[in-house]
């Protein structure tokens, strides 16, 4: 753990070992997460610690923390990863980061943010690749707009649940659409005994995750899946994080079952009255009956009944999300902070490549080519990098 110079009364430290990060007060860290305008469950101490334990090999931990006396007043979860043969500065959480940011108490904001960001971006890296930044990121504001290129990666629809689920559902969906979904639910029920299970406890979540992995593999069979959700390490990571977060009341898995067999799952996280959609999948053999959408409606209804007042869909603007959402609050990838010539070349190549892929995905014909025609090449590139 390193100590750096800081403004008067402020102590900056760099946590560089898993044991030191594990020993850091979880309650203090999570207090900073919960105080944010968009408090991200993917910044909770338990989530970050398990991500590091499962995905941190060959990387260097560089978590920045700021103290006034014994009180933690700011934090910045960073690491340096080996990618493309270069040292790449990233958030702990990597590509799975959503709403990643600098964590600071509101009354300490300007001074502490600037000190943490300046110290945290001085790690001897080639360049920075930072996933999950919001357009109003405090990290970006403290850094300054010229040092980081922001590329929009997902539209991240948002739904306000304050009026209550029944009112929202009625106002968002036409009577024709509501009848359509009622008919689909009835058709599913006619095929067997239909039930909805909600997993909250560690043991319930373990069982529900096993069903979720099975459905995820069915849904993505034969198609490239960049999530890593059902890989061996992904399975171990999600079992560990679900067990670690269950005592905090954060994870939920809503599973739709037909005659005891899972046909759809919806995995979401709840924090400070917000529902964060994380992973969903359904059995494609039932695809014509829309089990995924039916299960999503059940999941949102359950979250609203438990007090959620906002849904963060994250991800892209799929039709079922747009039907329900009030607006888009996009998430971006930040590329920049190049400290070497190789780093500058990598940033230019990455920004150009990402923008080209986004253009491909916006065209129906090119989207099909991207997902299917280029799949073998993308899988090979993934293995090489």
Buried (B, 14 or more C-beta within 10 A) or exposed (E): BEEBEBEEEBBBBBBBEEEBBBEBEBEBBBBBBBEBEBBBBBBBBBBBBBBBBBBBEEBBBBBBBBBBEEEBBBBBBBBBBEBBEBBBBBBBBBBBBBBBBBBBBEEBBEBBBBBBBBBBBBBEBBBBBBBBBBEEBBBBBBBEEEBBBBBBBBBBBBBEBEEEBEEBBEEBBEEEEBEBBEEBBEBBEEEEEBEBBBBBEBEBBBBBBEBBBBBBEBBBEEEBBEBBBBEEEBBEBBBBBBBBBBEBEBBBBBBBBBEEEBBBBBBBBBBBBBBBBBBBBBBBEBEEBBBBBBBBBBBBBBBBEBEBBBBBBBBEBBEBBEBBBBEBBBBBBBBBBBBBEBBBBBBBEBBEEBEEBEEBEEEEEBEEEBBEEBBEEBEEEEEEE
